[in-house]
C-alpha cells in the first residue's frame, strides 16, 4: 500500500483539473530551448484545446528554479510548448513533464498535505506507564497523538497485549493523558490501538513534519488520500475548482465529498466491537 508523494500529487491533479504527462523530444537533442520544449506526443492537426495556461512541472529538473512554469502558448502542429519565463536550463532529451491546473507548490502540494491530515490509519503502539506517576502522557511519547478520540482501545500485558483495559483519555495543556488501572506504578506495559494520521509515517519511520520530497514513501491507500486531497482543494481553492468543474468536465464538490466519505469508510480505522470492563479494576501482581 506504499505510495510516493509524487504519485499522490499526480492522482490529486487528475481530479482537480486538466492533467496529463509528456516528455521532451529525445530524438532531436537541440529542439529544447530556455523558453520552449518540443513534445511529440502533443503534436496534432486537430483544433483541440492545448496546455495553455496550465502549469508545467519538471520534477527532474537539474535546477530546482526550473521546476515550475506556466504555459504561455502552444503550437499544436509542432508540439511546441512556450513557457512564461525562461528556464535556466532547457529540458533534457526525454525529460518528463506534468501539466496541472493547480499551481504545483502553492496549491497542489498544499491540498495534498491537507488531505493527508484527514486520513487516519489504525496503529498499535506500546506505551511506558512508568515514565511518570499517574496518567500516561501519550503525546509526550507519541507527538502525533493530539486528540483523546485517537485512542480506540487499550490493552495491557508484559511481553505482548493481553486483556482489555478500561481507560479514560483526557486533554491537559495540549497533551492527551491516558488514565487506567495501571496507576502509574505497574511493571506491565500498556498497548494502545490508535487512529494515526497518515502524514506521521514517512519512509517507514515516525515523522513530525509529513512528506516533503517527491520520492517520500507513505503507507496510505492512494484513492483514500487522493479523495481527501480533492475535497481539500474545494475548501482551500474553490474558485480554481469551480473553473475546472465548469461544463461538468470534473467532479463537483458534492461528488468529491461523497467519494471521500466512501473511501474513509473503507480505509479509515474501525471502532472496536469488543466488550470490556465498565469500571477500573486492579491487576494481580
C-alpha positions in Angstrom: 0.0 0.0 0.0 3.1 2.2 -0.1 2.9 5.3 -2.4 5.1 8.2 -3.1 4.3 11.9 -2.6 4.7 12.4 -6.4 2.2 9.6 -7.2 -0.3 11.2 -4.7 0.1 14.6 -6.3 -0.4 13.2 -9.7 -3.7 11.5 -8.7 -5.0 14.6 -7.0 -4.0 16.6 -10.1 -6.2 14.3 -12.2 -9.2 15.0 -10.0 -8.8 18.8 -9.7 -8.5 19.8 -13.3 -6.8 19.1 -16.6 -3.8 16.9 -16.1 -1.5 15.0 -18.5 2.1 14.0 -18.9 4.5 14.3 -21.8 8.2 14.4 -22.5 10.8 16.4 -24.3 11.7 15.1 -27.7 14.6 12.6 -27.3 15.4 12.3 -31.0 16.4 15.9 -31.6 18.5 17.0 -28.6 18.7 20.6 -29.7 14.9 21.1 -30.0 14.6 22.4 -26.5 15.4 26.0 -25.6 15.3 28.1 -22.5 11.8 29.2 -23.5 10.2 26.2 -25.1 10.2 22.4 -25.5 9.1 20.1 -28.3 6.9 17.2 -27.1 6.0 14.7 -29.9 3.0 13.2 -28.0 1.3 16.6 -28.1 1.5 17.1 -31.9 -1.9 17.3 -33.5 -3.6 18.9 -36.5 -6.9 18.9 -34.7 -8.4 22.1 -33.3 -8.4 20.9 -29.7 -7.5 22.8 -26.5 -3.9 22.5 -25.6 -1.9 23.1 -22.4 -2.2 26.9 -22.5 -2.5 28.4 -19.0 -1.7 25.1 -17.3 1.4 24.7 -15.1 4.3 22.7 -16.4 6.1 20.8 -13.7 9.6 19.4 -14.2 10.2 17.0 -11.2 13.6 16.0 -12.5 14.9 19.5 -13.5 18.6 19.9 -12.9 18.0 23.3 -11.4 15.2 23.5 -8.8 14.4 27.0 -10.0 13.3 25.4 -13.3 10.7 23.2 -11.6 7.6 25.3 -12.3 6.5 27.4 -15.2 3.1 28.4 -16.7 2.4 27.6 -20.4 2.1 30.8 -22.3 1.5 29.5 -25.8 1.3 26.2 -27.7 1.9 25.2 -31.3 -0.1 22.0 -31.9 1.4 21.3 -35.3 4.9 21.2 -33.9 4.1 20.0 -30.4 6.0 23.1 -29.1 5.2 24.4 -25.6 6.2 28.0 -24.8 6.6 28.9 -21.2 6.0 32.3 -19.5 9.5 32.6 -18.0 12.9 31.4 -19.3 14.3 28.3 -17.8 17.9 28.4 -16.6 18.5 25.0 -18.3 16.5 23.7 -21.3 14.6 20.4 -20.9 16.9 17.4 -21.4 16.1 14.9 -24.1 13.4 12.5 -22.9 12.8 14.6 -19.7 9.2 14.1 -18.4 6.9 17.0 -17.6 3.5 17.2 -16.0 0.8 19.7 -16.9 -1.5 20.6 -14.0 -4.4 23.0 -13.3 -3.3 23.8 -9.8 0.0 25.6 -9.0 2.3 22.7 -8.2 3.8 24.1 -4.9 1.4 26.8 -3.8 -1.8 24.9 -4.5 -1.4 21.2 -5.4 1.2 20.4 -2.7 -0.9 22.3 -0.1 -4.1 20.4 -0.8 -2.3 17.0 -0.8 -0.8 17.8 2.6 -4.1 19.0 3.9 -5.7 15.8 2.6 -3.2 13.7 4.5 -4.3 15.4 7.7 -7.8 14.0 7.0 -6.5 10.4 6.5 -6.1 8.0 9.5 -4.6 4.6 9.9 -5.1 2.0 12.6 -1.8 1.5 14.6 -0.9 -0.3 17.8 1.8 1.3 19.9 3.4 0.3 23.2 3.4 2.9 25.9 5.5 3.1 29.0 3.3 3.6 32.0 6.2 4.1 34.4 7.7 7.3 33.0 5.7 9.4 35.4 3.3 8.8 38.2 -0.4 9.0 37.3 -1.9 9.1 33.8 0.3 8.3 30.9 1.2 11.4 28.8 0.6 9.9 25.4 1.5 13.0 23.5 4.9 13.1 25.2 5.7 9.6 23.9 3.8 9.9 20.6 3.7 13.5 19.4 1.2 12.8 16.7 -1.5 11.9 19.3 -3.2 15.3 19.8 -6.9 14.3 20.4 -8.4 11.9 23.0 -10.6 10.4 20.3 -7.4 9.0 18.6 -7.3 6.3 21.3 -9.5 3.5 20.1 -8.8 0.8 22.8 -6.2 -0.1 25.4 -4.7 -3.4 26.4 -2.1 -4.4 28.9 0.4 -7.3 29.4 4.1 -8.0 30.0 5.5 -9.2 26.6 2.5 -8.6 24.4 -1.0 -7.2 24.5 -3.4 -9.3 26.6 -6.6 -8.3 28.3 -8.7 -5.3 27.5 -8.1 -2.4 29.9 -10.6 0.2 30.9 -9.3 3.7 30.3 -10.1 7.3 30.2 -8.4 9.8 27.8 -8.4 13.5 28.7 -6.7 16.7 27.5 -4.4 18.7 29.7 -2.3 21.7 28.4 -2.4 20.4 24.8 -1.4 16.8 25.8 -3.5 13.6 25.7 -3.4 11.9 29.0 -4.4 8.2 29.4 -5.6 7.0 32.8 -6.4 3.5 33.7 -5.8 0.5 36.1 -2.0 0.6 36.0 -1.9 3.6 38.4 1.4 4.8 37.3 3.5 2.1 39.1 2.7 -1.1 37.2 5.5 -3.4 36.0 3.5 -4.2 32.9 3.4 -2.4 29.5 0.4 -0.7 28.0 -0.6 -1.1 24.4 -2.9 1.4 22.7 -4.8 0.9 19.5 -4.7 4.4 17.9 -6.1 6.3 15.0 -2.9 7.6 13.4 -2.7 10.4 10.9 -1.2 9.3 7.6 1.3 12.1 7.5 3.1 10.8 10.6 4.8 7.8 8.9 7.2 8.8 6.1 9.7 6.3 4.6 8.7 3.8 7.3 9.8 6.0 10.2 7.9 8.4 12.5 7.6 11.9 11.2 6.6 15.2 12.8 6.6 17.2 9.5 5.0 14.9 6.9 6.4 14.2 3.5 8.5 16.9 1.8 10.2 15.3 -1.2 8.7 13.7 -4.3 10.1 10.3 -3.5 8.9 10.2 0.1 7.0 7.0 0.8 3.6 7.0 2.5 1.7 3.9 3.8 -1.8 5.0 2.9 -4.2 3.9 0.1 -3.9 6.1 -3.0 -7.6 6.6 -3.6 -8.2 7.4 0.1 -5.5 10.0 0.2 -6.4 11.4 -3.2 -10.1 11.8 -2.5 -9.1 13.6 0.7 -6.8 16.0 -1.2 -9.7 16.5 -3.7 -12.2 17.7 -1.1 -9.5 19.9 0.5 -8.9 21.5 -2.9 -12.6 22.5 -2.9 -12.2 24.0 0.6 -8.9 25.9 0.0 -9.2 27.0 -3.6 -12.9 26.9 -4.5 -12.6 29.4 -7.4 -10.0 27.2 -9.1 -12.1 24.1 -8.6 -15.3 25.8 -9.9 -13.4 26.7 -13.0 -12.2 23.2 -13.5 -15.7 21.7 -12.9 -17.4 24.1 -15.4 -19.2 22.1 -18.1 -19.2 19.0 -15.9 -15.7 18.0 -17.0 -14.6 17.4 -13.4 -16.3 16.2 -10.3 -18.2 18.9 -8.4 -17.9 19.5 -4.6 -20.7 17.2 -3.7 -19.3 14.3 -5.8 -15.9 14.8 -4.2 -17.3 14.8 -0.7 -19.3 11.6 -1.3 -16.2 9.9 -2.7 -14.1 10.8 0.3 -16.8 9.6 2.7 -16.8 6.3 0.8 -13.1 5.9 0.9 -12.9 6.8 4.6 -15.5 4.1 5.4 -13.3 1.6 3.6 -9.8 2.5 4.8 -10.3 4.5 8.0 -9.9 2.9 11.4 -12.9 0.9 12.7 -14.3 1.4 16.2 -13.8 -1.7 18.4 -16.7 -4.1 18.7 -15.2 -5.9 21.8 -16.9 -5.8 25.2 -14.6 -4.6 28.0 -14.8 -3.5 31.7 -17.3 -0.8 32.6 -15.1 0.3 35.6 -11.5 0.4 36.5 -10.2 -2.8 38.2 -6.8 -3.7 39.5 -4.3 -6.2 38.1 -3.0 -9.1 40.0 0.8 -8.9 40.8 
